[in-house]
């Protein structure tokens, strides 16, 4: 039996509901009809990606300042 796959936009919206709007994972997962485990994994993945993106932005700003 294969795992259910969700579209990227769906995952991002679920992530935003938890992180930006402050909704509980349990509430969001029930409302969207996904398992709590799946939503926790999604939140964990996107937090890591956002952290990496923020680090790269800071590095780019630093090097732009140094070269200018």
MOPAC internal coordinates of N, CA, C and O (Angstrom, degrees):
PM7 1SCF
backbone

  N    0.0000 0     0.00 0     0.00 0    0    0    0
  C    1.4348 1     0.00 0     0.00 0    1    0    0
  C    1.5249 1   108.37 1     0.00 0    2    1    0
  O    1.2310 1   120.16 1   -51.83 1    3    2    1
  N    1.3165 1   117.30 1   128.17 1    3    2    1
  C    1.4577 1   120.78 1  -176.55 1    5    3    2
  C    1.5250 1   110.73 1   -90.48 1    6    5    3
  O    1.2310 1   121.37 1   -25.90 1    7    6    5
  N    1.3155 1   114.99 1   154.10 1    7    6    5
  C    1.4576 1   120.95 1   179.11 1    9    7    6
  C    1.5230 1   109.53 1   -75.23 1   10    9    7
  O    1.2310 1   120.75 1   -32.34 1   11   10    9
  N    1.3265 1   116.16 1   147.66 1   11   10    9
  C    1.4556 1   120.76 1   178.84 1   13   11   10
  C    1.5241 1   108.98 1   -74.19 1   14   13   11
  O    1.2310 1   120.62 1   -44.04 1   15   14   13
  N    1.3263 1   116.42 1   135.96 1   15   14   13
  C    1.4670 1   122.47 1  -179.25 1   17   15   14
  C    1.5163 1   109.17 1  -105.54 1   18   17   15
  O    1.2310 1   120.49 1   -41.06 1   19   18   17
  N    1.3177 1   116.66 1   138.94 1   19   18   17
  C    1.4559 1   122.08 1   179.58 1   21   19   18
  C    1.5206 1   109.76 1  -114.04 1   22   21   19
  O    1.2310 1   121.03 1   -31.74 1   23   22   21
  N    1.3100 1   115.64 1   148.26 1   23   22   21
  C    1.4662 1   120.61 1   178.57 1   25   23   22
  C    1.5260 1   109.60 1   -67.49 1   26   25   23
  O    1.2310 1   121.18 1   -27.73 1   27   26   25
  N    1.3136 1   115.35 1   152.27 1   27   26   25
  C    1.4702 1   121.72 1  -177.67 1   29   27   26
  C    1.5307 1   112.12 1   -57.86 1   30   29   27
  O    1.2310 1   120.25 1   138.12 1   31   30   29
  N    1.3351 1   117.13 1   -41.88 1   31   30   29
  C    1.4677 1   120.77 1  -179.54 1   33   31   30
  C    1.5193 1   111.09 1   -62.48 1   34   33   31
  O    1.2310 1   120.67 1   142.31 1   35   34   33
  N    1.3232 1   116.32 1   -37.69 1   35   34   33
  C    1.4600 1   122.00 1   178.28 1   37   35   34
  C    1.5216 1   110.20 1   -62.62 1   38   37   35
  O    1.2310 1   120.77 1   135.43 1   39   38   37
  N    1.3237 1   116.14 1   -44.57 1   39   38   37
  C    1.4619 1   121.06 1  -179.93 1   41   39   38
  C    1.5255 1   111.30 1   -64.67 1   42   41   39
  O    1.2310 1   120.69 1   137.61 1   43   42   41
  N    1.3234 1   116.28 1   -42.39 1   43   42   41
  C    1.4618 1   120.32 1  -179.48 1   45   43   42
  C    1.5219 1   110.63 1   -63.80 1   46   45   43
  O    1.2310 1   120.41 1   136.67 1   47   46   45
  N    1.3161 1   116.83 1   -43.33 1   47   46   45
  C    1.4628 1   120.32 1   179.21 1   49   47   46
  C    1.5259 1   111.12 1   -63.70 1   50   49   47
  O    1.2310 1   120.22 1   138.32 1   51   50   49
  N    1.3129 1   117.18 1   -41.68 1   51   50   49
  C    1.4650 1   120.66 1   177.20 1   53   51   50
  C    1.5270 1   110.38 1   -62.28 1   54   53   51
  O    1.2310 1   120.49 1   137.12 1   55   54   53
  N    1.3236 1   116.66 1   -42.88 1   55   54   53
  C    1.4668 1   121.85 1   178.10 1   57   55   54
  C    1.5259 1   110.63 1   -59.66 1   58   57   55
  O    1.2310 1   120.32 1   135.12 1   59   58   57
  N    1.3325 1   117.00 1   -44.88 1   59   58   57
  C    1.4645 1   121.31 1  -179.55 1   61   59   58
  C    1.5154 1   111.78 1   -64.51 1   62   61   59
  O    1.2310 1   120.29 1   143.14 1   63   62   61
  N    1.3216 1   117.06 1   -36.86 1   63   62   61
  C    1.4581 1   119.39 1   179.25 1   65   63   62
  C    1.5274 1   111.20 1   -62.68 1   66   65   63
  O    1.2310 1   120.90 1   145.21 1   67   66   65
  N    1.3157 1   115.88 1   -34.79 1   67   66   65
  C    1.4692 1   120.09 1  -179.57 1   69   67   66
  C    1.5227 1   111.18 1   -81.22 1   70   69   67
  O    1.2310 1   119.87 1   131.62 1   71   70   69
  N    1.3308 1   117.86 1   -48.38 1   71   70   69
  C    1.4636 1   120.46 1  -171.74 1   73   71   70
  C    1.5243 1   114.21 1   -85.42 1   74   73   71
  O    1.2310 1   119.84 1   139.32 1   75   74   73
  N    1.3234 1   117.91 1   -40.68 1   75   74   73
  C    1.4642 1   120.00 1  -175.68 1   77   75   74
  C    1.5238 1   112.73 1   -91.20 1   78   77   75
  O    1.2310 1   120.88 1   142.88 1   79   78   77
  N    1.3185 1   115.92 1   -37.12 1   79   78   77
  C    1.4669 1   119.12 1  -176.45 1   81   79   78
  C    1.5151 1   112.73 1   -95.54 1   82   81   79
  O    1.2310 1   120.34 1   170.41 1   83   82   81
  N    1.3313 1   116.96 1    -9.59 1   83   82   81
  C    1.4571 1   121.26 1   173.81 1   85   83   82
  C    1.5141 1   115.87 1    76.83 1   86   85   83
  O    1.2310 1   119.82 1  -161.26 1   87   86   85
  N    1.3196 1   117.96 1    18.74 1   87   86   85
  C    1.4606 1   120.63 1   177.89 1   89   87   86
  C    1.5212 1   109.59 1   -76.20 1   90   89   87
  O    1.2310 1   120.83 1   -30.76 1   91   90   89
  N    1.3094 1   116.01 1   149.24 1   91   90   89
  C    1.4580 1   120.98 1   178.19 1   93   91   90
  C    1.5246 1   110.26 1   -72.21 1   94   93   91
  O    1.2310 1   120.61 1   -35.27 1   95   94   93
  N    1.3207 1   116.43 1   144.73 1   95   94   93
  C    1.4564 1   121.92 1   179.75 1   97   95   94
  C    1.5289 1   110.28 1   -57.61 1   98   97   95
  O    1.2310 1   120.46 1   139.36 1   99   98   97
  N    1.3159 1   116.72 1   -40.64 1   99   98   97
  C    1.4638 1   121.26 1  -179.45 1  101   99   98
  C    1.5297 1   110.46 1   -60.90 1  102  101   99
  O    1.2310 1   120.65 1   136.00 1  103  102  101
  N    1.3248 1   116.37 1   -44.00 1  103  102  101
  C    1.4646 1   120.33 1  -179.69 1  105  103  102
  C    1.5227 1   112.05 1   -66.59 1  106  105  103
  O    1.2310 1   120.69 1   134.76 1  107  106  105
  N    1.3267 1   116.28 1   -45.24 1  107  106  105
  C    1.4661 1   120.54 1  -179.39 1  109  107  106
  C    1.5252 1   110.36 1   -64.69 1  110  109  107
  O    1.2310 1   120.06 1   136.92 1  111  110  109
  N    1.3162 1   117.48 1   -43.08 1  111  110  109
  C    1.4657 1   119.77 1  -179.12 1  113  111  110
  C    1.5234 1   110.90 1   -63.95 1  114  113  111
  O    1.2310 1   119.94 1   140.58 1  115  114  113
  N    1.3235 1   117.71 1   -39.42 1  115  114  113
  C    1.4711 1   120.19 1   178.06 1  117  115  114
  C    1.5269 1   110.87 1   -66.93 1  118  117  115
  O    1.2310 1   120.64 1   137.45 1  119  118  117
  N    1.3166 1   116.39 1   -42.55 1  119  118  117
  C    1.4639 1   121.21 1  -178.71 1  121  119  118
  C    1.5304 1   111.38 1   -64.72 1  122  121  119
  O    1.2310 1   120.35 1   141.17 1  123  122  121
  N    1.3413 1   116.94 1   -38.83 1  123  122  121
  C    1.4580 1   121.10 1  -177.10 1  125  123  122
  C    1.5296 1   113.27 1   -89.48 1  126  125  123
  O    1.2310 1   120.48 1   169.52 1  127  126  125
  N    1.3119 1   116.69 1   -10.48 1  127  126  125
  C    1.4535 1   120.11 1   179.09 1  129  127  126
  C    1.5137 1   113.97 1    75.87 1  130  129  127
  O    1.2310 1   120.47 1  -146.66 1  131  130  129
  N    1.3215 1   116.71 1    33.34 1  131  130  129
  C    1.4634 1   121.28 1   176.42 1  133  131  130
  C    1.5160 1   108.59 1  -118.86 1  134  133  131
  O    1.2310 1   120.69 1   -18.24 1  135  134  133
  N    1.3044 1   116.29 1   161.76 1  135  134  133
  C    1.4597 1   118.84 1   178.67 1  137  135  134
  C    1.5279 1   110.37 1   -73.70 1  138  137  135
  O    1.2310 1   121.13 1   -29.73 1  139  138  137
  N    1.3057 1   115.45 1   150.27 1  139  138  137
  C    1.4589 1   120.09 1   177.29 1  141  139  138
  C    1.5130 1   111.50 1   -60.06 1  142  141  139
  O    1.2310 1   120.84 1   141.95 1  143  142  141
  N    1.3249 1   116.00 1   -38.05 1  143  142  141
  C    1.4716 1   120.79 1   179.42 1  145  143  142
  C    1.5310 1   110.92 1   -60.73 1  146  145  143
  O    1.2310 1   120.65 1   135.15 1  147  146  145
  N    1.3361 1   116.37 1   -44.85 1  147  146  145
  C    1.4614 1   120.24 1   179.76 1  149  147  146
  C    1.5191 1   111.25 1   -61.42 1  150  149  147
  O    1.2310 1   120.75 1   138.31 1  151  150  149
  N    1.3260 1   116.16 1   -41.69 1  151  150  149
  C    1.4525 1   120.00 1  -179.24 1  153  151  150
  C    1.5286 1   111.18 1   -69.05 1  154  153  151
  O    1.2310 1   120.06 1   140.10 1  155  154  153
  N    1.3131 1   117.50 1   -39.90 1  155  154  153
  C    1.4677 1   119.97 1   175.90 1  157  155  154
  C    1.5247 1   110.68 1   -59.73 1  158  157  155
  O    1.2310 1   120.11 1   138.07 1  159  158  157
  N    1.3316 1   117.39 1   -41.93 1  159  158  157
  C    1.4644 1   121.27 1   178.70 1  161  159  158
  C    1.5267 1   110.91 1   -63.78 1  162  161  159
  O    1.2310 1   120.70 1   139.57 1  163  162  161
  N    1.3209 1   116.26 1   -40.43 1  163  162  161
  C    1.4604 1   121.20 1   179.21 1  165  163  162
  C    1.5276 1   110.38 1   -63.23 1  166  165  163
  O    1.2310 1   120.50 1   133.27 1  167  166  165
  N    1.3179 1   116.66 1   -46.73 1  167  166  165
  C    1.4682 1   121.35 1   179.82 1  169  167  166
  C    1.5230 1   110.01 1   -61.76 1  170  169  167
  O    1.2310 1   120.31 1   136.19 1  171  170  169
  N    1.3043 1   117.01 1   -43.81 1  171  170  169
  C    1.4685 1   121.66 1   179.36 1  173  171  170
  C    1.5279 1   110.74 1   -60.51 1  174  173  171
  O    1.2310 1   120.36 1   135.39 1  175  174  173
  N    1.3229 1   116.92 1   -44.61 1  175  174  173
  C    1.4621 1   121.67 1  -179.35 1  177  175  174
  C    1.5264 1   111.08 1   -63.20 1  178  177  175
  O    1.2310 1   120.05 1   132.33 1  179  178  177
  N    1.3171 1   117.51 1   -47.67 1  179  178  177
  C    1.4620 1   120.31 1  -175.97 1  181  179  178
  C    1.5209 1   112.60 1   -72.48 1  182  181  179
  O    1.2310 1   119.68 1   150.37 1  183  182  181
  N    1.3199 1   118.22 1   -29.63 1  183  182  181
  C    1.4683 1   119.48 1   174.92 1  185  183  182
  C    1.5236 1   109.67 1   -63.01 1  186  185  183
  O    1.2310 1   120.37 1   138.12 1  187  186  185
  N    1.3464 1   116.91 1   -41.88 1  187  186  185
  C    1.4691 1   120.91 1   179.33 1  189  187  186
  C    1.5201 1   110.35 1   -64.52 1  190  189  187
  O    1.2310 1   120.47 1   136.85 1  191  190  189
  N    1.3309 1   116.71 1   -43.15 1  191  190  189
  C    1.4628 1   120.82 1  -179.00 1  193  191  190
  C    1.5269 1   110.14 1   -64.52 1  194  193  191
  O    1.2310 1   120.23 1   137.31 1  195  194  193
  N    1.3190 1   117.16 1   -42.69 1  195  194  193
  C    1.4642 1   120.41 1   179.53 1  197  195  194
  C    1.5202 1   111.47 1   -64.71 1  198  197  195
  O    1.2310 1   120.36 1   142.40 1  199  198  197
  N    1.3094 1   116.92 1   -37.60 1  199  198  197
  C    1.4656 1   120.38 1   178.22 1  201  199  198
  C    1.5259 1   110.58 1   -64.17 1  202  201  199
  O    1.2310 1   120.31 1   137.04 1  203  202  201
  N    1.3275 1   117.01 1   -42.96 1  203  202  201
  C    1.4577 1   120.79 1   178.26 1  205  203  202
  C    1.5283 1   110.72 1   -64.12 1  206  205  203
  O    1.2310 1   120.16 1   137.96 1  207  206  205
  N    1.3287 1   117.29 1   -42.04 1  207  206  205
  C    1.4613 1   121.70 1   179.40 1  209  207  206
  C    1.5257 1   110.57 1   -61.34 1  210  209  207
  O    1.2310 1   120.38 1   135.04 1  211  210  209
  N    1.3236 1   116.89 1   -44.96 1  211  210  209
  C    1.4617 1   120.65 1  -179.81 1  213  211  210
  C    1.5204 1   111.71 1   -63.47 1  214  213  211
  O    1.2310 1   120.31 1   141.11 1  215  214  213
  N    1.3241 1   117.01 1   -38.89 1  215  214  213
  C    1.4580 1   121.22 1   178.12 1  217  215  214
  C    1.5318 1   110.76 1   -64.05 1  218  217  215
  O    1.2310 1   120.53 1   137.22 1  219  218  217
  N    1.3215 1   116.60 1   -42.78 1  219  218  217
  C    1.4641 1   120.43 1   178.80 1  221  219  218
  C    1.5250 1   111.63 1   -65.74 1  222  221  219
  O    1.2310 1   120.05 1   142.60 1  223  222  221
  N    1.3174 1   117.50 1   -37.40 1  223  222  221
  C    1.4693 1   120.62 1   177.01 1  225  223  222
  C    1.5267 1   110.81 1   -62.22 1  226  225  223
  O    1.2310 1   120.53 1   136.41 1  227  226  225
  N    1.3283 1   116.59 1   -43.59 1  227  226  225
  C    1.4587 1   120.85 1   179.54 1  229  227  226
  C    1.5268 1   110.91 1   -64.51 1  230  229  227
  O    1.2310 1   120.66 1   138.86 1  231  230  229
  N    1.3308 1   116.33 1   -41.14 1  231  230  229
  C    1.4591 1   120.03 1   178.97 1  233  231  230
  C    1.5255 1   110.88 1   -64.92 1  234  233  231
  O    1.2310 1   120.20 1   138.06 1  235  234  233
  N    1.3181 1   117.22 1   -41.94 1  235  234  233
  C    1.4619 1   120.91 1   179.13 1  237  235  234
  C    1.5288 1   110.86 1   -63.54 1  238  237  235
  O    1.2310 1   120.15 1   138.59 1  239  238  237
  N    1.3162 1   117.32 1   -41.41 1  239  238  237
  C    1.4607 1   120.89 1   178.48 1  241  239  238
  C    1.5257 1   110.70 1   -65.25 1  242  241  239
  O    1.2310 1   120.21 1   140.32 1  243  242  241
  N    1.3105 1   117.21 1   -39.68 1  243  242  241
  C    1.4526 1   121.85 1   179.54 1  245  243  242
  C    1.5277 1   110.58 1   -62.46 1  246  245  243
  O    1.2310 1   120.68 1   130.44 1  247  246  245
  N    1.3424 1   116.30 1   -49.56 1  247  246  245
  C    1.4649 1   119.71 1  -178.31 1  249  247  246
  C    1.5146 1   112.19 1   -69.03 1  250  249  247
  O    1.2310 1   119.88 1   148.24 1  251  250  249
  N    1.3123 1   117.84 1   -31.76 1  251  250  249
  C    1.4725 1   120.62 1   176.21 1  253  251  250
  C    1.5200 1   109.74 1   -65.63 1  254  253  251
  O    1.2310 1   120.73 1   140.51 1  255  254  253
  N    1.3047 1   116.22 1   -39.49 1  255  254  253
  C    1.4656 1   121.01 1   178.75 1  257  255  254
  C    1.5320 1   110.59 1   -67.16 1  258  257  255
  O    1.2310 1   120.39 1   138.30 1  259  258  257
  N    1.3135 1   116.87 1   -41.70 1  259  258  257
  C    1.4686 1   121.82 1  -179.48 1  261  259  258
  C    1.5314 1   111.85 1   -66.16 1  262  261  259
  O    1.2310 1   120.20 1   143.63 1  263  262  261
  N    1.3212 1   117.22 1   -36.37 1  263  262  261
  C    1.4596 1   119.51 1  -176.59 1  265  263  262
  C    1.5203 1   112.17 1   -84.10 1  266  265  263
  O    1.2310 1   119.75 1   165.24 1  267  266  265
  N    1.3273 1   118.08 1   -14.76 1  267  266  265
  C    1.4632 1   121.47 1  -176.54 1  269  267  266
  C    1.4584 1   111.29 1   -94.77 1  270  269  267
  O    1.2310 1   120.10 1   180.00 1  271  270  269

